[in-house]
Amino acid sequence: MSADGNWKITINTPMGARTMDVSIVTSGDTFTGKVDSEMGAQEVTGKVDGNTLTWNTDITNPMPMKLEFTANVDGDKLSGNCKLGMFGNAALSGERV
């Protein structure tokens, strides 16, 4: 299943739900993309393993931390986890738009 396209992803953080718009272009076992969120716009690169995408981003708002994403694509939906630095894990879900 291809993950190519535009996605609206919601992360259920301890500070409430946070949404982001993500565009993804896969190429073999990697992907490139762009994330637009309340934390700003950022280019990302990640890995593709079957239907699983993994990538990391560094944010500075509301505080500096590394976010580590794992998302499983199932048709036009995805689900997974975001590791929020020292704040643990947050479930994520998304839909292709």
N, C-alpha and C positions, 0 to 999 in steps of 0.2 A: 504494500500500500504506500503510495507516495504521500509525503508530508508537504509537498510543494503547495504554496498558496499563502493566503492571508488568514490569520487566526486571531480571535479575541480570546485571551486567556485571563482567568481569574485565579488569584492566589489568596487563600483564606488565612491571612496572617493574624497574629495575636492583636494587631492594631486594627483589625477589620479587613474586609475584602478589598483587594487592590487589583485593578484591571490593567491590561496592556494589549496593544495591537502588535502582532508579530508577523513579519513576512519571511517566508522560508523558501530557499531554492536549494534542492539537494543535488549532489554530484557524487555518485558512488557511495562511499562510506563517510562522507562529510556533508555539511551544509553551511551556507552563509545566510545571513538575514539581517533584518533591522527590527529593533524593539522601540516602540513609542509608548511612553507611560508618563505618569505624573513625575517620575524621576528624570525625565528627559528622553532624548533619542540616543540610541546606541547601536552600533554595528556589532553583530555577534557571529561567531563561527562555532560549530559544534560537530558532534559525531552522530552517525546513523548506524544502528545495529538492528537490522530487521525493521520492526515497527517502533523501535525505541530511539528517541532523540535525547542527547545529553549536551549541556552547555553551561558555561559559567559567565556571570557578569559581576562587575564591581560597581557598587553604588556609593553615593556620598550623602544621599538624602533619604530618610531622616538622619542617618548616621553612616559613616563608612563601614561597609561590610561586603563580603563576597557572597553572592547567591549562586547556588549550585542546583541546576534544574535536571530532572529526569521526567520525560513525558512519553507515554505510550499512545501511538496513533491508532485509532480504530475507525476507519471510514472518515467521516467529517467531524469526529469528536476526538478529543485527547484527554488524558488524565495522567496524574503523576504526583510528583513531590518537588518541593523547593526547600533546600536546606538554607536556613536564614542565619548563617554565621553561628554565633554563640546562642542564638535564640531558638534553636531547634529546627523542627520541620513544619512545613505547611502544605496542606493538600492543594493541588491545582487542578483546574479543569478548563477546557476550551472547546470552541467550535470554529469550524472553517467558515469564513464570511466571504 
